[in-house]
Amino acid sequence: MNQEKATALAEKPAVPALEAVLAPDAMEAHPAWPMISRMPVMLTVGIPLKGFRVCDLLALEPGQTILSKWIATEEVPLKVGTLQLSLGEFEVVEEIMALRLTRLS
């Protein structure tokens, strides 16, 4: 490898694994995308909250937080039904909670 190429590779920022595998529009370019994009599926991310009840959920106020024993830096499973689809990390983007996918299962 020549020096220019090695320098360019060394200066390039690390790319998350998912972005390295999928180009930004790769999914939408797939021939089956028109059908797949209309499939109704429920994606869920669950964090166990011991002792948390429905009445606790109903009593939540805006801005109130819930204490859990989940480690903030630990990945959470993203599931479709009972099938684990990927792992991700929670992030807050402009006061909106989001899940950033870190690994596909």
Sequence and secondary structure as in RCSB ss.txt:
>XXXX:A:sequence
MNQEKATALAEKPAVPALEAVLAPDAMEAHPAWPMISRMPVMLTVGIPLKGFRVCDLLALEPGQTILSKWIATEE
VPLKVGTLQLSLGEFEVVEEIMALRLTRLS
>XXXX:A:secstr
  HHHHHHHHHS    HHHHHS TTHHHHSTTHHHHTT    EEE    TT  HHHHHT  TT     SS TTS 
EEEEETTEEEEEEEEEEETTEEEEEEEEE 
